Amino acid sequence: MLRTDKFNPYDVIVCGAGHAGCEAALAAARMGMDTLLITGNLDTIAQMSCNPSIGGLAKGNIVREIDALGGEMALNADATGIQFRVLNSSKGPAVQGPRAQCDKKAYQFRMKEVLERAKNLSVFQAIATRLIVQNGAAAGVETNMGVCLYAKTVILTTGTFLKGLMHVGSAKTDGGRMGDFCARSLSASLIEAGIALDRLKTGTPARILGKSIDFSRCAPQGGDEFPELFAFYDTRTPKSVANGESGEDKTERLRQEGGRPVSDGDAEFRKRYSENYAALWHEASFGGFEGFGKNQVLCYETHTTEKTAQIIRANLEKSAMYGGMIHGIGPRYCPSIEDKIVRFADKPTHRLYLEPEGRFSDEWYINGLSTSMPVDVQLEIIKSVTGLENAQMMRPAYAVEYDFAPPTQISNSLESKIVEGLFCAGQINGTSGYEEAAGQGLIAGVNAAAKVLGLKPLILGRHESYIGTLIDDLATKGTQEPYRMFTSRAEFRLLLNHNSAELRMYAHAKEYALVDAERLEKMADKLRSVEKWTRRIESDIGLAAKLRRQDTPNIDPLLPKAFLPLSKSIRDEVLYRVIFGGYLARELRQIEKMGSLEGVKIPAEMDFKKVSGLRLEAAQKLGEMRPNTIGQASRISGVSPADINVLAVAVKAFGRRAQAPAKESSDQ
C-alpha cells in the first residue's frame, strides 16, 4: 500500500526504473528493506533505449559480478537472450566478454514481473519533481501529483530524463527517450540542495523494417554453437532461477490466476508455450534454465559506402551536434556516424551491424549508425548503406542531452558527499551503458540498506571487481564525457576474468546476505574446490608445464579423471589459475604493494590547505574530492607522487597528534 505519512517513512525510495533503478530496488528489498520504486512510466521498466543487448568486453564481467552479488541482470539476459557470443574468444580469457542480444520486450516484461512479485518492494507510477531535504539529509521526494513520499534514504537513477532534450536536426523535443517524458523540475531541487549539475549527450540509431532489408547483400553473423550464459547456474537450483518458485508452484499459480493459458497436457502445453515469446521469461517453470540460449537468431554485418560519406559531409551543418544545437559532451567510444566521417576521413567505409529488436518483431537496430541529422537526411544515409537501399525507417535516430551530477560529489559507497542519505547510480553519475548502470544500482541499493541497518558500506576494491574500478574512477577522477567501462581501465584485469566473479564476490555476498543460504553454501563449496584442484594440479610440475604450453593439443587426457566431472565453471577457473599462475602472482604482488597506501585512512577533518609542502593545486583537488585513503588520493588527477609523499607524512603526524594525551592544565 502506498504511504504518504512522514512519520512512517519507507526505508528506501528509488527514483527511476531503468537498469540502475531495478537493481537498486531489488537489492534493498532483498536485504529486507521496505522499498518503494517510483517511475514515470510503468510500461517502460528496464527499457533498452538503445541496443537491446547485454554484456560485451568488460561489460560482460560486470554482469557476472552483478549475478554473484544477487542481482537480476544476468538471469534476465539469459532468459530473454536470442543470440549469445563471447567477444575476443580468440584471445586470452582475461579480455574475453560474454554478450547477448536480447528480445527487447521480453527483457522488460520479465524484469517488471520480478519487481512486482519481489517481497518488501512496492512499484508506483510517478515522477519525482523535488528532493525533500531535512537537516542536510534526504528525507523523501515530492511527485508530479503533489504527493510527498518519505524515506530514510533516497536513490536517484534518473538516466537521460533529468531535463532530457532530444534532437533530430533542428527539431527539439522534451524527453529522456523518444515517446517518453522529461523530468524537468528535479534539477532545480538538486541545485538548491548544493549539488552541481552539468550536461552530457548520447544518441541512438534509427530502427528499420526487417522485410525491407536485402540480407543477401549482408554477411550473416550467428551466435556461438555452445552459448556462454551470464548467470552461474552451477550454484543455483531451478527454484532460485524461477524467482523463488519451483516449476510446479509456478505452473499452479498460473493456472489459478487464469491470466495465462495452462493445459493439463504438460507436453503439449510446453511445446505450444515455447513457441511464443512468453516462454522466454517463464522458461524456469519447466526445468530451470535448460531452455536458455536455444534457437538463436542471426545478426548481419554490412557497411557504409563512399556515398554515405558524401551525404554526411554535404549536410554536416544540419546535424544537431555539428550545427551547434547540442552543448553536452557525447560518448567518445560510441561516436555518431557524423563523428566517424569527420574524425576518420581516411576510411572509405565503416562497419555496421543489423540486429533484431526481438524474436517476434521485425524491427531492426542499425548498430553503428547513430546520428542527429534531420529525418530526410537520415533516409538518404540509410539508403546509401549496402543492403539498405530499400529500407523503411520505423523510428528516426536522435541525440539526447541531459543533466548529470559530476561524480566527484559522491563517495565510493555512491552516497552523496553533500546530502546525507542520498545515493546516485547510473547516468546521473556520468556513465553510459546498461551494465555500468546496473552495477552501480546494485551497490547503491545495498548501501542504502546498509545505512538504514547501521552496517558499514559495501565498497568494492579495484583489485577485486570491474564494478569497484568503475565506481572508484568516477569518485576520484570524475568524468567529462559519458564513462564507458573497458578492460584497459582495470589495472588488475587478469584477476577479474569473467568466470571468477562468484569467487571474488563470495565474501561480500555472504556479509550482506545478498544470495540465499543454499546458493551461498554452493559458492563456498565451489571456492574450496577451485583452490583444492589448483593446488593439486600445480603440485604436478610436469602436468602444469604441459598445460602452460600453448601448443598443447587436447588437454583432457592429461587431467586427473576425478577432475573432469566437475562443473565447467570450476574446470575453467582451475585451468585459468594454473596456466596464468605466474602472471596472476605478479598482480597479487602489485596489489600487496599498493595495499599499504589503500590501508592508510585520511582523517575526515584534515584541512589540506594547512599541510606544509603540499602544492596548491593538490590541496585544492584533495579538498574538493575528499578521498578516503592515500591510495584513492594517488589516483586523483592533479595530485603528483611528490604530493602523495607529503600527504602520507602529514596523515601520520595527524594520527600521532590525535593519539597524544591532552596536556594537564597548569592549576592541577
N, C-alpha and C positions, 0 to 999 in steps of 0.2 A: 504494500500500500504506500502511495506517495505521501511523504511527510513534509510539512512546511513549518513545523514547530521548532523554533530556535533553541528551545530547552530540551529537545530530544533530537539532536543532530545525527546525521549519518556519520559513520567512521570515515568514509572516503567518498567523495564525489569526483567522477571522471567526466570531463567535458570533451566530447568528440568520440565517435565510434569508428574511427579508421583503424589501421593496423596497430598503432600505438595504443589507442584507447581500448580496443578489445583485449589486448594482453594485460594492460594495466588493471582493468576492471576484474578480469578473471583471476589474476594473481592475488589481488587484495581480497576478493571474495573467497578464494580457496584457502587463504590464511585466516578465514573466519571473520573478516570484517563485514559489517553491514554497509554494503556498497551500492551507490546509485550511479548509473551510467546515463548521461543525457546526450542526445544527438539531435541535430536539426532535421534529420530525415531518417526514419526507421527503415526505409526501403533501400538505403544505400550503406548499411552497415558493412564494414570490411570491403568497400568498393575498391576495385582495382582501376584507379582513374587513368592509369597509363597502360603499360603492357601487362596482360594477365599472366604473369609468370612469377615464380618464386625461386630464389637462390641464384647461383652463379658463383664466380670467383670471389672468395671471402664472404660473400653474402650467404652462400650455402652453409658455410661454417657457422655463421650467426644463427641460422635457422636450427642447426643441430644443437647449439648451445641453449637456444630457447626451449627446445624439446627436453634437454637434460635438466632444465630448471622448472619443468612442469608446465610450460607454455603450450599454446594450441596451434601455432602456425604450421608446424611440421605435419601434424596429423591432418590439418585442414588441406594442406597442399597435396599430401598423399591421397587423401580420399577423393579429391576433385581433379587430380592431375590427369592430363590427356596425352602428355608426352614427357619422357624423362631422359635426361642426358647428363653425363659427367663431363664438365668442361675441363680442358687441359689433361685429358685422360692419357695422353702420350708422355706427359711429364711426371715428375715426382708427386707422391700423394700430398705433400705439404702445400702444393699450389693447385691442387685439383679442387673443383667445386661442383657439387650436385645442383642441377637446375630442373625445374618442372614447369611446363606450360600447363596452365590450369583452365578449367571451364569457369569463366568469369562469374556467371550467375550461380552456379553450383557452389563456388567458393563463398560467395556472400550468404547464400541461404543456409549452408551448413553452419557457418560461424554464427549467424543470427540465432539458429536453434540452440547452439551450445550456450550462448549468452542467456537466452530466455529460460533455459532449463537449469542454469547454474544455481546452486544454493547460495544464499546470502547476497544475491545480486538482483537489483531491480533495473529495468530499462525504461526510459521515458523520453518522448519526443519533445524537445525544447532547445532553444538557442540561448547560450549564456551571453548576457549583454553587459554584466558588471560583476567584477570580483568584489566580494564583501571582505573587507579587512578590518579587524578589530585588534587594537593594541599591537599593531605591527605583524599580525598573524592572519593567515587565510581562515575565514570562518564560513565560507559558502559562496554561492553565486546568485545573482538575480537573473531571471529569464526574460525572454521577449514577451511573455504574457503577464509580466509584472509580479510574478510569483518568486519569492525568495526561498532558496533551498539551502539548508545549513549543514555544515560538516566540520569535523575535526581537522581534516586535511582535504586539499583540492589538487587534482591533477589536470593540467591543461594539455590536450593533444589536439591542437587546432588545425593541423595540416595546412592546406593552402587557403583556408577560409577566412583567416584574420585579415579583414579589409581586402579580400580577394578581388582582383580586377582582371578580366580576360580580354585578350587582344586577338582580333582577326583583321590584319591590315590596320586601317584607321578606326575600325569599329571597336568600341569598348563596351563591355557588359559586366556589371557587378556579379560576382560569384566565385567560389573556390573551385568549381568544376562546371563544365558545360551542363546546363539544365538544372543547376542546384543553387543553393542560397549563398549569401555573403554574411559573415559575422562582422558587422561594421562597428558596433558600439564598444566591444570589449577592449579594443586597443587603447582607447582613451582612458579606460579604467585602469589598465596596467601601467600606463604612463603616470597617472595620478598616484599610483602606489609606489612610484620610484623606479619602475622597470623600463630600461631603454629599449626602443624598438628600431628596426631598420627594415629594408625591403630586399627581397630576393625574387627570382623569376625561375620558372620552369615551363615546360611545354609538352605537348603530346602530338603525335601524327594524326592524319586523317584515317578514318575507317572506310573500307570499301566492300562492295558486294562480291562474294566469292564466285558466283556464277559468271561474273563479268571479267574474271582473270583468265588469261591464257597460260595455264600451268605448264603447257608443253614447252614454253619458252623459258621456264624457270627450272632450277635444279632442286629436286626433292631432297629433303633433309629429315630423316627418320630418327626415332628415339633409339636408345640403347636396347640391345636384344635382352639383356638382363638388367632391368631398371634398378637404379640405386634410389631407394626411398629415403625420405628425410628422417622420419621418426625411428627410434630404437625399439624394434619390436621384440628383440631377444630378452628384454627385461619387462615386457608387458604381457598382460592377459587380454583375451578378447573383450572381457568386461571393461577394462580400462580404456581400450580403444573406442568402445561404444559409449563413451561419455558416462561411464558408471553403470551401464545396464548390460546384462547378459543378452545374448541373442534372443533367448526365449522371452525374457522380460520385455524387450523392446517390441518384439512381434505381437505379444499380448496387448501391450499398451496401444499400439497402432490399431489393433482390431477393436479395442474398447472405445477408442476415441472416434472411430468411424470416419476420420478425416482423410484416410488414405485406403485404397483398396487392398484388402487382405483376403487371400483364399486359403481354405483348409488344405488344398493340394499343394504342399510346400514346394515340390519340384517345379510344378508348372508356374506357381507364383514367383519363385525366384527367377525363373527364366524370363517371364514377362517383365518382372520388375527390373531386371538387369538391362533390359533393352531401352530403358529411358533414363534420363539424367538423374532422377530421384535416387537411383541405386548408388550414385557416386557418394552421397553423404549418409546413406543408410546401409552401406555395404557391411559395416560392422555387425549388423543384425544377423548376418548369415555367415558366421565362421570367422569373425575378426577381420584381418587385413589382407586375406588371401586374394581378393579381387583387385587390390590396388596395383596400378601400373599395367593393367591389361588393356588390350585393344587400343594401342597408341595411335595417334593421328600423325599425319605428315605436316611438316612446315616446308617452306620453299625459300630458296635463295635467288635473288635477282640483283640488278644493279642500275644505277643511273646511267645516263648517256651524255654525250657532249651537248646534245640539245637541252638536256636538263640544266646544265651549267649556263648555257646561253640565256635561257628563260629567266633564271635567277639573277644573273648579272644585269639583265635588261630591266628588271623590276625591283632591284635591291632597295631603292628608296621607299618602296611601298611596304616593305617589311616593318612590322611594328617595332622590332628591335633596332634595325639599321635606320629606320626613319625617325628615331629619337622619341618615340612614344613610350618606350619602356625604360625605366630608371633602375629597376632591380637588376642585380647581377645574376646571370644564368649559370647552369652547371657546366664546368669546363669539360668534364668527361662524358657528357651526353649532349653534344652540341646540336644546334639546329642545322638543317641542310644548308641554310644560308651561310652559317659559320664554316661549315666544311668546305663549301665552294670558295669562300674568301681566304680561309686560313691554309687550305691545301690546294691552291690554284694549279699546282703542277700535276695533280692526279686527274686523269681523264674520266674515271668513273669512281663511284662509291658503292660498296656493298649494301644491300638492303635485305631484310628478311620478312617474308609474308607468314603471319602467324594467326591461326584461327582464334576467335574470341571464346568459342565454346564448341562442345561436341554437337549440340543441337541448334546451332546458329550458323548462318552463312556470312556473318560479319567478320572481316579480316583486318588485322592490325599491320601497318607498314612500319616495321621496326627500322629506324634509321632515317625517317623522312619527317622528323619534327620540324614545324615551321610556323611562323606568324604572318605569312603572306595573306593577302585578300583571297576570297574564295575563288574568283575567276582565275587568278594566277596559280592557286593550288591545283585547280583542274588541269591546267596546262602542264604543270610539273608532273603530276601523276601520269598523265597520258604519254609523257616522254620517257617513262621508265619501261624497260624491257618486260613484256608480258602484261603490262597495264594499259596498253594502247586504247582499249575499250572499257576501261574500268569505270564503274559507277560509284561515286562518292556517297557514303551514307551519313557520315559525320565529318565536319571540317576539322583540320588541325587548328590549334590555338596555343597561345602563350598565356601564362597566368602569373601576375605579380601578387605578392602577399607580404604581410608583416611577419617578422620573426624577432625573437629576443636574443641578441648576441649571447652565446652560451657561456662566456666567461662570467656571467651573472649567476651561474648555478655551481653547486659543488659536485663532487663525483658521485654523490648519492642522488643527484638530479633535483635536489631541493634548492629552491631559490635562496641566494645569499641575502636577498632584500626583504622578502616576505616569508616569514616562518610558516612552515606547513604547506607551502605551495610547491608543487612539483611540476616540471615541464618535460615533455617527451615528444620526439618526432620532429616534424618540420618546424615547429616553433623554436627548436634549438639549432636550426640551420642545416639540418641534414636532408638528404634525398633518399628515396628508396623505401619499399615496404619493410624490408628486413631490418634496416637500421632503425626504423620507427618502432617495429615490434620489439626489438631487443631493448630499446630504451623504455618502452611502455611497461614491459615486464619488471624491469628494475625499479621504475617509478612506483608501480603498484606494490611491490614487495616493501619498498622503503617507506611508502605512506603508511602501510600496515605496521611496519616496524616502529614508526614514530608513535602511532596510537598505542601500541603494545609496550612501549618503553624499551624496545630492543635496539641494539646498535645497528646502524645501517649496513646493508649489503653493498660492499664496494669491491668490484672485481678488478684484479690486477691486470696490467698489460701482459704479464708473463703467462697468464692462465686463460685468457679469452680474447676474442675479437671484440666482444661487447665492451669489455673493460678498456681495450685500446681505443675504441670509438669514443666512449664517454670521457676518457682522460684527455684525448685530443681536443674535444670540444671545450672542456672545462679549463684546460691550461693554455691552449693555443687560440681558441676561438676559431671562427671561420668567416671569410669574406665572400664565400660562394657556397652553393649547396654542397655539403660534405658527402662524399661517397666513399665507402669502405673498399680498400684494395688489400691484397696480401702484402704488398710492399709497405703498407703503413705499420705493419706489426713487425717489430724487430726480433721477436721470438716466434716467428711463424712456423718453424719446424716443429715446435711443441704444440702448435694449435691445429694440427691436421683434423679434418672434419670428423674422422672416425673416433677420435679420443674425447669428444665433448662430454660424454656421460662421466668418464673417469675424472676429467678436470673439474666438473661441476658437482661431483658427488658430495663433497663436504658441505657446500653451500645448500644444496637441495636438502640435505639432512638437517642442517642447523635451523633452517627456516621452514621445515616441513612442507616443501613445495611439491613433493610427489607422495603418493600413498605408501604405506608401510611395506606392502608386498613388493612393489617395484623397487623401493629403496633397498630392501634386502637383496634383490636380484642384482642391483647395481653394485652392492658391496661384494657379492659373490663374483661378479664379473671382474671387478678390480683385483680381487685376490687371485683369480685365475690368470689374468694377464700378467701379473707380477710373478707368479709361480712359474709359468711357462717361459717367460722371458729369461728368468734366471737359469732355468733348466737348459734351454737351447744355447744360451750364451756360454754355459759351462762346457758344452761340447765344442771345443775350439775349432775342430775340423769342420763340423756342420755349419757353425756360424760363418766361417770363412767362405764356404761354398755358397751360402745364401747371399753373402755380400758381393759375390762376383756377378756382374751384370750379364755375363754371357751364359750363366747357368740356365739350362733348359727347364722343363717341368720340375718343380721343386717338391711336389707331393711325395714322390718315392723316397726323398731324403728325410722326411719328417717322421717323428715318432707316430706309431699307429694310434695311440691314445689321444694325439693332438687333433687328428683330422675330423672327428665327430663334433668338435666344439663349434659354436656359432661362428658365422663368417666374420662378424664384428670382432670377436675375440681373436680369431686367427689372424686377421688383417692387422690388428693393433700389435700383437706379439711380433709378427714378422717385420712390421714397420720399426719397432723399437730395436730389434736385432740388427736389421740391415743398416739403419741410420744411427746406430748407437753412438758412434764417435762424434757425429755432428750434434746429436741431442745432448751429449755430455758437455760439449763445448758451450752450448747455450745455457745449460744449467749452471756452469761456472760463471758465465756473464751475469746471470740473474743473482747468484750469490754475491758477486762483487758489487752489483748495483743495490742489493738488498740493504746494505749499510746506509745508503742515502734514503731509501724508501722508509727505513725504520726510524729516521730522525724526525720527530714531530716538531713543527714550528708553532710556538705558543700563539694562540688566537689574539692575544693582546699586544703582540710585538709591534712596535712602531718602526717601520723600515726606514723612515726618514732620519731616524736617530742612530742608525747603525753606521759607525765610523768606517770609512773606506769603501762603502757601497756606492757605486755610481748613481747619479741622479735618475737616469733612465731606468735602471734596475729597481731602485727604490719605488719609483712610480708604478712600474709594472707589477711588482710584488704587492704593493698596497692595493692595486686595483684587482688583482687576481685572488689574493689571499690564499696561497697554496697551503695544503695541509702538511706536506713533508718537504724535506730538502730535495728528494728525488723529483717530486712534482715541480718544484721551483726550477730545477735544472732544465725542464722541458719548455719553459715559457720563453717565447720569442723576445729577444732584447736582454735576456739575462745570460751573462757570459760565464765560463768556467771560473774565472777570477772572482766574479761576484758570488758564485756558489761557495768558494773557499772562505770568503769574508763572512758570508751568511752563516756558514757552519760554525765558525768560531764564535760569532755573536749569539747563536742559539745555545751553544754550550755554556757561554758565560751567563746568559739569561737564566739558564737552568740552575747554575750554581747560586746565583743571587736569590732565586726563588726558594732554594732549599736552605739557605743560610738562616740561622736563628735570629730572631729580632733582637736588637741591642736593648739591654736593660736601661731603663730610664735612670738619670743621674741621682734621683732622690730615693732610690731603693738601696 
